[in-house]
Amino acid sequence: MSFPGRRRRFGALTAIAVALLGVGLIGAPAQAEPSGSSAARLSPELNFTVSRDKIGLPQPLVYPGDPAQIGWGLPGDPDGGTAEDVVVTIDVSGISAFADVMGVRCPGNLCSWPVRDIEADGFAGGLLELLAKPDAPLGTTGTARLTATSSNATIASLTVQVTVGTVELVVNRLPQKDGAEPGTSLEAPITVANMGSLPASGVELKLTTTQGLGFAPRFANCAYGTTDDLPSGHGRTLDSAVCRVGTPVEPGKRYRLSTSVGLDVKGTALFEFLDYRVKPLTGTAPTTADPRDGGTRSSGPSGEAPVLTLVPDGEAPPPGTVTEQGMWKINAANTADLAVTGDSVTAEAGPGTEVTLTAKLRNDGPATFDLLTSDDQIGLLVDIPEGTTAVKVPERCRLWTDLGTDEPRPGAPQYMCATRSPFAVGQAVDLPFTLRVTEDAPATTRATMRTMSVNGGELTFDTHQANNTAQFTVRVKNGGGSGGAPGPDGAAGGNGKQPHTQTISAPRTAPVAPGTPVNPGTPGAPGMLAATGTGGAAAALWASGAALAAGAALLAATRGRRHRTAG
């Protein structure tokens, strides 16, 4: 759950780090209305953004000394040039009766920041920390007003609503479900609790499923569509439902759904999940389906879709048993048949000739492979035939060693090639290798390729093993002898390292923190899908670290300035 102290420490650093990257504050920012839309203006026009336009002050504090915050940003105007001599002010007179400002002096209830110049592609940002006065009644509400002045720019004002008390909505954790049969349905027994001190007028429940699951039944007060902004979806377009439930949720109480969320397990299902999360409802919850909002009227027994509500279900559970965002992992009792095809070629000119052989990997189903919760992606281990040298390899193929994969360079005896994810039914990938025939090449030389995970584990969801291996064959005119004869295990050719023994049958069950980013280029990123130590992944990690370090420095500088007398 999100306690104030955690929000402040993480949110402050993240907001400033993101600001340094020039993309604004985190969250779904509120923004002042644009003050103009001319393509080329004589003077800049700026608009505030805030991380939240409604904030609650914990009463009492969960962690004494950890205040709530107003996080603001001021992006530059790309059409208006540099805004000069900018000074940002937050008027706290509307909340001063029940809230104290921390870490900055505010003469006359005006807290100021001399921002100076904001270039067209620039960004300024800051934080104002607030504490509720000890005797402030729960529910007391007021507004803080953000304004700014400039010698040449127009800057629109913005208000933030501040309330004494918080609404802290959480959901229960659901244990991993294994062995879900395709063609059946599952029920997700989701509960909602309020760990805060103020009631919520209702909840907005957002549900997102991977491609192997479908919603059934559908509810009149849920809007169905797709989304690509789920962090654990890694850019995939996933099915989603946003349900607006008007049942009030009291502090310290737990509620269950009037009807469990139903999920159809499709024939293509393999490694799936349902992501579910709640937030306080704003506005009014619908009670009938609206086709314009993705609603449906065809689910209920009488032809009308049922309305989803909440039913009281006792006291709120202990904090360690709930979460702001839940992920229900569902592993289907299904298979994906991976078929490998090799290639054969004759080097007409004998030694020194370059030849190209293509390995092909195809998914014959019935399941689609898309393992978003682990880095155990599908790989093809390719041996290079004796008497040849690889001079050109596919970009997604890396040198295979005892320690795993390395850079994609020529001349290695063995390569691990990763498939992109998702790997759908009927999808195939071609992997062309260019080989140079050496002087000592035999007349016929062969090498084997086989499917496994990119980490060297067996793919136990592929139960049809007969088509999991294939061969490269090179016939050399004027070559001597025969090379690459099959060994005792049926493998042929190649002098590389063999994969280690490890069975990969499902996503790892060790808990993963909700929303935790997965290693760049692993589950669902384009290109290599396993951590390979490549320059691209290292650069991404270095850039993330540099942004956070710079954000920490800016935060420290901002705190230092706030202690000086404003204005």
C-alpha positions as CSV (number, residue, x, y, z in Angstrom):
1,M,0.0,0.0,0.0
2,S,1.0,3.6,-0.4
3,F,1.9,5.3,2.9
4,P,2.9,8.9,2.9
5,G,6.5,8.4,3.7
6,R,7.0,6.0,0.9
7,R,5.3,8.3,-1.6
8,R,7.5,11.2,-0.6
9,R,10.8,9.5,-0.7
10,F,10.2,7.6,-4.0
11,G,7.9,10.2,-5.6
12,A,10.3,13.1,-5.1
13,L,13.3,11.4,-6.6
14,T,11.3,9.9,-9.5
15,A,9.5,13.1,-10.4
16,I,12.7,15.1,-10.7
17,A,14.6,12.3,-12.5
18,V,11.8,12.1,-15.1
19,A,11.8,15.9,-15.3
20,L,15.5,15.8,-16.3
21,L,14.6,13.5,-19.1
22,G,12.1,16.2,-20.3
23,V,8.9,14.2,-20.1
24,G,7.1,15.9,-17.1
25,L,6.0,14.5,-13.7
26,I,5.0,11.0,-13.0
27,G,1.4,9.7,-12.8
28,A,-1.5,11.0,-14.8
29,P,-0.7,14.7,-14.4
30,A,-3.3,17.4,-14.1
31,Q,-2.6,20.3,-16.3
32,A,-3.8,23.9,-16.6
33,E,-5.7,24.6,-19.7
34,P,-3.5,25.8,-22.6
35,S,-3.6,29.5,-23.0
36,G,-3.1,29.6,-26.7
37,S,-2.6,27.3,-29.7
38,S,-0.8,29.5,-32.3
39,A,1.9,27.6,-34.1
40,A,4.3,30.5,-33.7
41,R,3.8,33.0,-30.9
42,L,5.5,36.3,-30.0
43,S,5.9,35.3,-26.4
44,P,6.0,31.9,-24.5
45,E,2.8,30.5,-22.9
46,L,3.4,28.0,-20.1
47,N,1.1,25.7,-18.2
48,F,1.7,24.0,-14.8
49,T,1.5,20.2,-14.4
50,V,1.1,18.5,-11.0
51,S,1.5,14.9,-10.0
52,R,-1.9,15.0,-8.3
53,D,-4.5,17.7,-8.3
54,K,-6.1,16.2,-5.1
55,I,-4.0,15.2,-2.2
56,G,-4.7,14.0,1.3
57,L,-2.9,14.8,4.5
58,P,-2.6,11.7,6.8
59,Q,-4.3,12.3,10.1
60,P,-2.7,11.0,12.2
61,L,0.6,10.5,10.5
62,V,1.5,6.9,9.7
63,Y,5.2,7.8,9.9
64,P,5.8,10.9,11.9
65,G,7.8,13.5,10.0
66,D,6.8,12.1,6.6
67,P,4.6,14.8,5.0
68,A,2.4,14.7,1.9
69,Q,3.5,16.9,-1.0
70,I,2.5,19.1,-3.9
71,G,4.7,18.2,-6.7
72,W,4.7,20.7,-9.6
73,G,6.3,21.1,-13.0
74,L,6.5,23.8,-15.5
75,P,7.5,22.6,-19.1
76,G,8.8,25.1,-21.6
77,D,6.9,26.3,-24.6
78,P,8.3,24.7,-27.8
79,D,6.5,27.3,-29.9
80,G,7.3,30.4,-27.9
81,G,11.0,30.4,-27.1
82,T,12.6,30.9,-23.7
83,A,10.5,32.2,-20.7
84,E,12.6,34.6,-18.8
85,D,12.8,35.6,-15.1
86,V,10.3,33.0,-14.0
87,V,9.2,33.0,-10.4
88,V,6.8,30.3,-9.2
89,T,4.5,31.0,-6.2
90,I,2.2,28.7,-4.3
91,D,-0.5,30.5,-2.3
92,V,-1.3,28.4,0.8
93,S,-3.7,30.8,2.4
94,G,-6.6,28.5,1.5
95,I,-5.1,25.6,3.6
96,S,-3.1,27.4,6.2
97,A,-5.8,27.0,8.9
98,F,-5.4,23.2,8.9
99,A,-2.0,22.5,7.3
100,D,1.6,23.4,8.0
101,V,4.2,23.9,5.3
102,M,7.5,22.1,5.8
103,G,11.1,23.1,4.9
104,V,10.4,26.5,3.4
105,R,9.4,30.0,4.7
106,C,6.2,31.4,3.2
107,P,5.8,35.1,4.2
108,G,2.1,36.0,3.9
109,N,1.3,32.4,3.0
110,L,3.2,32.8,-0.3
111,C,5.8,30.1,-1.0
112,S,8.1,31.2,-3.9
113,W,10.8,29.6,-6.1
114,P,13.0,31.8,-8.4
115,V,13.2,29.5,-11.4
116,R,14.8,32.1,-13.7
117,D,14.8,31.0,-17.4
118,I,12.9,28.1,-18.9
119,E,14.0,27.3,-22.5
120,A,11.6,26.0,-25.1
121,D,12.6,22.4,-24.5
122,G,13.3,23.0,-20.8
123,F,11.5,22.0,-17.6
124,A,11.3,23.4,-14.0
125,G,9.9,21.5,-11.1
126,G,9.7,21.5,-7.3
127,L,8.0,20.1,-4.2
128,L,6.0,21.6,-1.3
129,E,5.7,19.4,1.7
130,L,2.6,19.6,4.0
131,L,1.5,18.3,7.3
132,A,-2.0,18.4,8.8
133,K,-2.2,20.3,12.1
134,P,-2.6,17.9,15.0
135,D,-6.1,19.2,15.9
136,A,-7.4,19.5,12.2
137,P,-10.7,17.6,11.8
138,L,-10.8,14.8,9.2
139,G,-12.4,15.9,6.0
140,T,-11.4,19.6,6.2
141,T,-10.7,20.7,2.7
142,G,-9.1,23.8,1.0
143,T,-7.1,24.7,-2.1
144,A,-3.6,25.8,-2.8
145,R,-3.1,28.0,-5.8
146,L,-0.1,27.8,-8.1
147,T,0.9,30.9,-10.1
148,A,4.1,32.3,-11.7
149,T,5.4,35.5,-13.1
150,S,7.8,36.2,-16.0
151,S,9.2,39.2,-17.8
152,N,8.0,37.9,-21.2
153,A,5.8,34.8,-20.7
154,T,2.2,34.2,-19.9
155,I,1.8,31.4,-17.3
156,A,-1.7,29.9,-16.5
157,S,-2.5,29.3,-12.8
158,L,-3.6,26.0,-11.3
159,T,-5.2,24.9,-8.1
160,V,-4.7,21.7,-6.0
161,Q,-7.3,20.5,-3.5
162,V,-5.9,19.5,-0.1
163,T,-7.9,17.5,2.4
164,V,-7.2,16.3,5.9
165,G,-7.3,12.5,5.9
166,T,-6.6,10.0,3.2
167,V,-8.4,7.3,1.2
168,E,-6.1,4.2,0.8
169,L,-7.7,1.6,-1.4
170,V,-6.1,-1.8,-1.7
171,V,-6.9,-5.2,-3.2
172,N,-6.1,-8.7,-2.0
173,R,-3.4,-11.0,-3.4
174,L,-4.4,-14.0,-5.4
175,P,-2.2,-17.2,-5.4
176,Q,-0.9,-18.4,-8.7
177,K,-3.2,-20.8,-10.5
178,D,-1.6,-23.7,-12.3
179,G,-3.2,-26.3,-14.6
180,A,-6.0,-24.1,-16.0
181,E,-7.7,-26.1,-18.7
182,P,-8.3,-24.3,-22.1
183,G,-12.0,-23.9,-22.8
184,T,-12.9,-23.5,-19.1
185,S,-13.6,-20.5,-17.0
186,L,-12.1,-19.1,-13.8
187,E,-13.4,-16.8,-11.1
188,A,-11.2,-14.1,-9.6
189,P,-12.3,-13.5,-6.0
190,I,-11.1,-9.9,-5.8
191,T,-11.7,-7.9,-2.6
192,V,-11.3,-4.2,-1.9
193,A,-10.4,-2.6,1.4
194,N,-9.9,1.0,2.6
195,M,-6.8,1.3,4.8
196,G,-7.1,5.1,5.1
197,S,-9.1,7.5,7.4
198,L,-11.7,8.8,5.0
199,P,-14.5,7.0,3.1
200,A,-14.4,6.6,-0.7
201,S,-17.7,7.4,-2.5
202,G,-17.0,4.4,-4.8
203,V,-14.1,2.7,-6.6
204,E,-12.7,2.5,-10.1
205,L,-11.5,-1.1,-10.7
206,K,-9.2,-1.6,-13.7
207,L,-8.7,-5.1,-15.0
208,T,-6.2,-6.1,-17.7
209,T,-5.7,-9.5,-19.2
210,T,-3.1,-11.1,-21.4
211,Q,-4.1,-12.5,-24.8
212,G,-5.0,-16.0,-23.6
213,L,-7.8,-14.8,-21.3
214,G,-11.2,-13.2,-22.0
215,F,-13.7,-11.4,-19.8
216,A,-17.0,-13.3,-19.0
217,P,-19.5,-12.2,-18.0
218,R,-19.4,-8.5,-18.9
219,F,-20.9,-5.9,-16.6
220,A,-23.1,-2.9,-17.4
221,N,-20.9,-0.5,-15.4
222,C,-17.6,-1.6,-17.0
223,A,-16.1,-0.1,-20.2
224,Y,-14.2,-2.7,-22.3
225,G,-11.4,-1.9,-24.6
226,T,-7.6,-2.3,-24.9
227,T,-4.6,-0.7,-23.2
228,D,-0.8,-0.6,-23.9
229,D,0.3,1.4,-20.8
230,L,0.5,-1.5,-18.3
231,P,4.1,-1.7,-17.1
232,S,4.1,-5.5,-16.8
233,G,2.7,-5.7,-20.3
234,H,5.9,-4.2,-21.8
235,G,4.1,-2.3,-24.5
236,R,1.7,-5.1,-25.5
237,T,-1.8,-4.2,-26.5
238,L,-3.9,-6.0,-23.9
239,D,-7.6,-6.3,-23.2
240,S,-8.9,-4.2,-20.4
241,A,-12.0,-3.3,-18.5
242,V,-12.6,-0.2,-16.3
243,C,-15.4,-0.8,-13.9
244,R,-16.9,2.2,-12.0
245,V,-18.6,1.0,-8.9
246,G,-20.7,3.4,-6.8
247,T,-20.7,1.5,-3.5
248,P,-19.2,3.6,-0.7
249,V,-16.1,2.1,0.9
250,E,-15.7,2.9,4.6
251,P,-12.3,3.2,6.4
252,G,-11.1,0.0,8.0
253,K,-13.6,-2.1,6.0
254,R,-13.2,-4.8,3.4
255,Y,-15.6,-5.5,0.5
256,R,-16.0,-8.3,-2.0
257,L,-17.4,-8.0,-5.6
258,S,-21.1,-8.9,-5.9
259,T,-20.1,-11.2,-8.8
260,S,-16.6,-12.6,-9.2
261,V,-14.7,-11.4,-12.2
262,G,-14.9,-14.3,-14.7
263,L,-12.1,-15.2,-17.1
264,D,-12.4,-17.6,-20.1
265,V,-9.3,-19.6,-20.7
266,K,-8.7,-19.6,-24.5
267,G,-7.3,-22.4,-26.6
268,T,-4.1,-20.3,-27.1
269,A,-3.5,-19.8,-23.4
270,L,-0.2,-20.7,-21.8
271,F,1.4,-18.3,-19.4
272,E,-1.2,-15.7,-18.6
273,F,-2.1,-13.1,-15.9
274,L,-4.9,-10.8,-14.8
275,D,-3.7,-7.4,-13.5
276,Y,-6.2,-5.7,-11.2
277,R,-6.0,-2.4,-9.3
278,V,-8.4,0.2,-7.7
279,K,-8.5,3.9,-7.1
280,P,-11.2,6.2,-5.6
281,L,-14.1,6.9,-7.9
282,T,-14.5,10.4,-9.3
283,G,-17.9,11.3,-10.7
284,T,-21.0,9.1,-10.8
285,A,-21.0,5.3,-11.5
286,P,-23.2,4.2,-14.4
287,T,-26.0,1.7,-13.7
288,T,-26.8,0.7,-17.3
289,A,-24.6,-0.2,-20.3
290,D,-23.5,2.6,-22.6
291,P,-22.3,1.2,-26.0
292,R,-20.4,4.4,-26.5
293,D,-18.4,3.5,-23.4
294,G,-17.7,-0.1,-24.4
295,G,-20.7,-1.4,-22.4
296,T,-22.7,-4.5,-23.4
297,R,-26.3,-5.6,-23.0
298,S,-25.9,-9.2,-23.8
299,S,-24.5,-10.8,-20.7
300,G,-27.3,-11.3,-18.2
301,P,-29.9,-14.1,-18.1
302,S,-32.6,-11.6,-19.1
303,G,-30.5,-10.1,-21.9
304,E,-29.3,-7.2,-19.7
305,A,-25.7,-7.1,-18.4
306,P,-25.5,-7.3,-14.6
307,V,-24.2,-4.3,-12.6
308,L,-21.1,-4.9,-10.5
309,T,-21.3,-3.7,-6.9
310,L,-19.4,-4.2,-3.6
311,V,-20.7,-6.3,-0.7
312,P,-19.4,-5.7,2.9
313,D,-17.0,-8.5,3.9
314,G,-15.7,-7.7,7.4
315,E,-12.7,-5.7,8.6
316,A,-9.8,-4.6,6.5
317,P,-7.0,-7.2,6.5
318,P,-3.5,-6.7,7.9
319,P,-1.3,-4.4,5.7
320,G,1.1,-7.1,4.6
321,T,-1.7,-9.2,3.0
322,V,-2.9,-6.5,0.6
323,T,-1.5,-4.4,-2.3
324,E,-2.3,-1.4,-4.4
325,Q,-2.0,-3.5,-7.6
326,G,-2.5,-7.3,-7.8
327,M,-1.4,-9.7,-10.5
328,W,-3.0,-13.2,-10.7
329,K,-0.7,-15.5,-12.6
330,I,-2.5,-18.2,-14.5
331,N,-0.6,-21.1,-16.1
332,A,-2.7,-23.1,-18.6
333,A,-2.5,-26.9,-19.0
334,N,-1.5,-26.4,-22.6
335,T,1.3,-27.0,-25.0
336,A,3.2,-25.2,-27.8
337,D,4.8,-27.4,-30.4
338,L,8.1,-25.8,-31.6
339,A,9.2,-27.2,-34.9
340,V,12.8,-26.7,-36.1
341,T,13.9,-27.0,-39.8
342,G,17.6,-27.1,-40.8
343,D,19.2,-26.5,-44.2
344,S,21.6,-28.2,-46.6
345,V,24.0,-26.7,-49.1
346,T,26.9,-27.7,-51.4
347,A,30.1,-25.6,-51.6
348,E,30.7,-25.9,-55.3
349,A,34.1,-24.1,-55.3
350,G,35.5,-26.2,-52.4
351,P,37.5,-24.7,-49.4
352,G,37.3,-20.9,-49.1
353,T,33.7,-20.8,-50.4
354,E,31.1,-18.9,-48.4
355,V,27.7,-20.5,-48.1
356,T,24.5,-19.5,-46.4
357,L,22.3,-21.9,-44.4
358,T,19.0,-20.9,-42.8
359,A,17.5,-22.3,-39.6
360,K,13.8,-22.0,-39.2
361,L,11.8,-22.1,-35.9
362,R,8.0,-22.3,-36.1
363,N,5.2,-22.5,-33.5
364,D,2.7,-25.1,-34.4
365,G,0.6,-24.4,-31.3
366,P,-2.0,-24.7,-30.0
367,A,-0.7,-22.2,-27.5
368,T,0.9,-18.8,-28.1
369,F,4.1,-18.3,-26.1
370,D,4.3,-14.9,-24.4
371,L,6.1,-15.2,-21.0
372,L,5.8,-11.6,-19.6
373,T,6.6,-12.5,-16.0
374,S,10.0,-14.2,-16.5
375,D,13.1,-14.0,-18.7
376,D,12.9,-17.7,-19.7
377,Q,12.2,-17.0,-23.3
378,I,12.4,-19.4,-26.3
379,G,15.8,-20.0,-27.8
380,L,17.5,-22.1,-30.5
381,L,21.0,-23.4,-29.8
382,V,22.8,-23.7,-33.1
383,D,26.1,-25.6,-33.6
384,I,28.4,-24.6,-36.4
385,P,29.5,-27.5,-38.6
386,E,33.1,-28.8,-38.3
387,G,35.3,-27.5,-41.1
388,T,33.4,-24.2,-41.4
389,T,33.6,-20.8,-39.7
390,A,30.7,-18.5,-39.1
391,V,31.4,-15.1,-40.8
392,K,27.9,-13.6,-40.4
393,V,25.3,-14.4,-37.8
394,P,21.7,-13.1,-37.2
395,E,21.5,-10.1,-34.9
396,R,19.4,-12.1,-32.3
397,C,22.1,-14.9,-32.1
398,R,24.7,-14.6,-29.4
399,L,27.9,-16.6,-28.7
400,W,27.0,-19.4,-26.3
401,T,29.4,-20.2,-23.4
402,D,29.4,-22.0,-20.1
403,L,28.1,-18.8,-18.5
404,G,25.4,-18.1,-21.0
405,T,25.3,-15.8,-24.0
406,D,27.8,-13.2,-25.0
407,E,28.1,-10.6,-27.8
408,P,26.9,-11.6,-31.4
409,R,30.4,-12.0,-33.0
410,P,31.5,-14.3,-35.8
411,G,33.8,-17.3,-35.4
412,A,32.2,-19.0,-32.5
413,P,31.4,-22.8,-32.5
414,Q,27.9,-22.3,-31.0
415,Y,25.2,-19.7,-30.8
416,M,22.0,-19.1,-28.8
417,C,19.3,-17.4,-30.9
418,A,16.4,-15.8,-29.1
419,T,12.8,-15.4,-30.5
420,R,10.9,-12.3,-30.1
421,S,7.8,-12.5,-27.9
422,P,5.0,-13.1,-28.3
423,F,5.6,-16.1,-30.5
424,A,2.1,-16.8,-31.9
425,V,0.6,-20.0,-33.4
426,G,1.8,-20.3,-37.0
427,Q,4.5,-17.7,-36.6
428,A,8.0,-18.6,-37.9
429,V,11.4,-17.0,-37.7
430,D,14.3,-17.5,-40.2
431,L,17.9,-17.4,-38.9
432,P,20.4,-17.2,-41.8
433,F,24.1,-18.1,-41.1
434,T,26.9,-17.4,-43.5
435,L,29.7,-19.9,-43.2
436,R,33.2,-20.0,-44.8
437,V,34.5,-23.5,-45.7
438,T,38.0,-24.0,-44.2
439,E,40.9,-25.8,-45.9
440,D,40.5,-28.9,-43.7
441,A,36.8,-29.3,-44.3
442,P,35.5,-32.8,-44.8
443,A,33.4,-33.8,-47.8
444,T,30.3,-33.8,-45.7
445,T,29.9,-32.0,-42.4
446,R,26.9,-31.6,-40.2
447,A,25.8,-29.8,-37.0
448,T,22.7,-29.8,-34.8
449,M,20.4,-27.2,-33.6
450,R,17.8,-27.6,-30.8
451,T,15.2,-25.6,-29.0
452,M,15.5,-24.6,-25.3
453,S,15.2,-21.5,-23.2
454,V,17.7,-18.7,-23.8
455,N,19.1,-19.5,-20.3
456,G,19.8,-23.2,-21.3
457,G,16.7,-24.8,-19.7
458,E,14.3,-27.3,-21.2
459,L,11.0,-26.1,-22.5
460,T,8.6,-28.6,-20.9
461,F,5.5,-27.0,-22.4
462,D,6.7,-28.5,-25.7
463,T,5.8,-32.1,-25.3
464,H,6.4,-33.1,-28.9
465,Q,10.1,-33.6,-28.9
466,A,10.5,-35.3,-32.3
467,N,10.7,-32.0,-34.2
468,N,12.8,-30.1,-31.7
469,T,16.1,-30.7,-33.4
470,A,17.4,-30.3,-37.0
471,Q,20.7,-30.2,-38.8
472,F,22.9,-27.9,-40.9
473,T,24.6,-30.0,-43.7
474,V,27.5,-28.7,-45.8
475,R,28.9,-30.8,-48.7
476,V,32.3,-29.7,-50.0
477,K,33.6,-30.5,-53.4
478,N,37.2,-31.7,-53.1
479,G,36.7,-32.0,-49.4
480,G,38.2,-35.0,-47.5
481,G,36.5,-37.5,-45.3
482,S,33.3,-37.0,-43.3
483,G,32.7,-34.8,-40.3
484,G,30.0,-34.2,-37.8
485,A,28.8,-37.7,-37.4
486,P,26.0,-38.2,-34.8
487,G,27.1,-38.9,-31.3
488,P,25.7,-41.3,-28.7
489,D,22.8,-38.9,-27.9
490,G,21.9,-38.4,-31.5
491,A,23.5,-34.9,-31.7
492,A,25.8,-34.2,-34.6
493,G,28.7,-31.9,-35.1
494,G,29.8,-28.8,-33.3
495,N,32.3,-28.5,-30.5
496,G,30.6,-25.9,-28.4
497,K,29.4,-26.1,-24.8
498,Q,26.2,-28.1,-24.0
499,P,23.3,-26.5,-22.1
500,H,23.1,-27.0,-18.4
501,T,20.3,-29.1,-16.9
502,Q,17.4,-26.9,-15.9
503,T,13.7,-27.4,-16.4
504,I,11.6,-24.4,-17.5
505,S,7.9,-25.0,-17.4
506,A,6.2,-21.9,-16.1
507,P,7.0,-18.4,-14.8
508,R,9.0,-18.4,-11.6
509,T,6.8,-18.4,-8.5
510,A,9.0,-16.2,-6.4
511,P,7.0,-13.0,-5.7
512,V,7.7,-10.1,-8.0
513,A,6.9,-6.6,-6.7
514,P,3.8,-5.2,-8.6
515,G,4.9,-2.9,-11.4
516,T,8.6,-3.8,-11.0
517,P,10.3,-3.2,-14.3
518,V,11.9,-6.3,-15.9
519,N,15.5,-6.2,-17.2
520,P,15.7,-4.2,-20.5
521,G,15.4,-6.6,-23.4
522,T,14.1,-9.5,-21.4
523,P,10.4,-10.4,-21.3
524,G,8.8,-8.6,-24.2
525,A,11.3,-6.1,-25.3
526,P,12.3,-6.4,-29.0
527,G,15.4,-8.3,-30.0
528,M,17.2,-10.5,-27.5
529,L,14.8,-11.5,-24.8
530,A,17.3,-12.8,-22.2
531,A,19.8,-10.7,-20.2
532,T,22.9,-11.0,-22.3
533,G,25.2,-8.3,-21.0
534,T,25.0,-6.5,-24.3
535,G,26.0,-2.9,-24.7
536,G,22.4,-1.8,-25.3
537,A,21.1,-3.2,-22.0
538,A,24.1,-1.8,-20.1
539,A,23.6,1.6,-21.7
540,A,19.9,1.6,-20.7
541,L,20.7,0.7,-17.1
542,W,23.5,3.3,-17.0
543,A,21.1,6.0,-18.3
544,S,18.5,5.1,-15.7
545,G,21.1,5.3,-12.9
546,A,22.4,8.6,-14.2
547,A,18.9,10.1,-14.3
548,L,18.2,9.0,-10.7
549,A,21.6,10.3,-9.5
550,A,21.0,13.6,-11.2
551,G,17.5,13.8,-9.8
552,A,18.9,13.2,-6.3
553,A,21.3,16.1,-6.8
554,L,18.6,18.4,-8.0
555,L,16.3,17.4,-5.1
556,A,19.1,18.3,-2.7
557,A,19.7,21.6,-4.4
558,T,15.9,22.3,-4.3
559,R,15.7,21.5,-0.6
560,G,18.6,23.9,0.0
561,R,17.0,26.7,-1.8
562,R,13.7,26.2,0.0
563,H,15.3,27.0,3.3
564,R,16.1,30.4,2.1
565,T,13.6,33.2,2.6
566,A,11.2,33.3,-0.4
567,G,10.7,36.3,-2.6
